[in-house]
């Protein structure tokens, strides 16, 4: 599988804006909207993801609400496979399965449709989102994929915050790939 070249990494790093003290003091938010509106950076991202996953015999891509939808749906179209949204509780219209996860201030819950993978037991699924920090949502999403009788073959993130334990914790469930890492 391919990895980004140093030049490609620099393009992505330069396209991501830091927002200090958002959403609360002491946090530096990694804003990908500036990557999305930079055609070169978004093109590098999507072309790289296509090259990395085109030979992996994936059946579906599952994207985490909401920024995972931006990358996941586009990549699924490029690969000619289905896209599955993983949403916050109460946002999907059909019968769902759900998974709770911890937040620093309580709990949250995500869900997918019970037939998200069209009844294909063992479907090969790539999980995707924009960023992994503590990994709570990503871990819950990977568990949902397994609960739906599919296989989460890898979890992919545009940004990985290596100073938190999310990558390490998620790698106990599935392989993890990040395009760029922030220490």
N, C-alpha and C positions, 0 to 999 in steps of 0.2 A: 504494500500500500504506500501511496505517496505521502510526502510531507511538504510543507511550504518551504520555498527557498528563502534565504535571508532577505532578498529584495522584496519578495511577496509579503513576508512578515512585516517588513518596514512599512509597506503600503498600508497594510491593515492597522498597524499601530498608529500611524499618522492620521488615519481616518476616524479613530475612536476618540471622542471628547471626554475629558475628565470633568465632572461636576462636583466640586468640593461641598461637603456638608449636606449632601442629599442622599436619602430622605431625612437624615438627622445628623446633627453635629458629629464630626469625626469620621464620617464615611465619605469615601471618594467614589462616586457613582460612575460607572463606565457606560457612557451613552453611545449606543450603536446607531442612533438615528443619523449621525454624520457619516457612518459607513454606508448606510442604506442610500443616502442621497449623493454619494460619490460613485459614479458609474464605474470607474476603474476599480475601486476597492470592492464594491459589491460583485463586479465581474470576476475579480481574482478569487473572491470567496466562493462563489457558486461554481466556477470552473474547477477550482481545486477540489471541492466536495464531489463534483461529478467524477473527476479523474480518480479520486480515492475510492469511491464506492461503486463505480460502474461494473466491476467484475466480481462483486461480492454476493451475487445471487440473492439480493434482498427481495422480499415480497411486499413490504410496506415500510413507510417512514412514519413514525409517531412524533409529533411536535407538541411541546409543552406550551400551554397558554401563556402569553400571547405571542411573544417574539419567536418562539420556536415554530410558529405557523409560517412566518415570513420565509425562513430558510427551508423548512421542511416541505412545504407545499411546492415551492419552486423546484427543489431537488427531486421530489417525487415525480413531477412532470418531466424533468430532464431525463430521469432514469426509466420512465414509462411504467411506474408502479403506483400503487395507491397511497394516499395520505390519510392518517388517522389523527384527529385532534384529541389531545388530553386536556380537559377543561376543569375549571374550578367547579365545585359541587353546585348543582342546580342549573347549569347552563346547557346541558344536552337534553334533547326532547324525547329520547326513547329510553328503554330500560338500560340501566347502567350498572357497572361495578365500580366500587370506590375504594380509595386508600387514604387513610389519615396519616399526617406527618406532623412532627413537632416544629414549632417556631419558638423564637426566644421568649415570646409573650403568650404562648398558648398552642393551639392546634389549628390546622387547616385541612382541607380535604380536596382531592382531585378525583376525576372519574373519566371513564370511557364507556362507549356503548358496549353492551354485552356481546354484540356481533361485530365488533370493530374490525376484526380480521377475517370476516366473511366465513367463519366456521373452519378456517384452515388451521388445524392443530399443527403446532410446530412451525408456524409461519416465521420467517426470518425478518426481524424488525430492527431498524436503526432508530434510536431515540435521539432527538436533536433539540437544542435550545441555544440561546445566545450566550449564556454565562453560567458557570457553576461556581458557587461560593461554598456554603456549608453543605449543600447536597441534599437537603431535606426533600425538596420537590422532585429532584431527579431520582432519588432512591425510591420514593413512592411511585413515580411513573414507571420505573423498571419493574417494580413489584406488580403493578397493574398489568403490564404486558405479559408477565408470567402467569398471573391469575386468569388471563384470557386465553391460556393454552398456547401462547406464542413464545418465541425465543428472542430476547433482547441481545442481539449479537454485538452491539457496541452502542455507547452513548457518546455523542459528539457535541462539542460546545465551541463556539467561536472564541470565547475567552474563558480561561481557567484561572481562578484565584488560588495560587499555590500556597499562600500563607494561611489558608483555612483547610479543614480536613475533608471537604466535599469530594475531591478527586479520589483521595485514599479510601474513603468510606464506600463510594460507589464502585470502585474497582474490585471490591469484595463480591459484587453481584455480576458485573459485566466489564468488558474492556472499555476504557475511557480514552477518548481522543480530543485534544484541544488544539485549535489552530494557533493561538498565541497564549502565553502564560504571563501572569502578573505576579511578581514576588511580593 
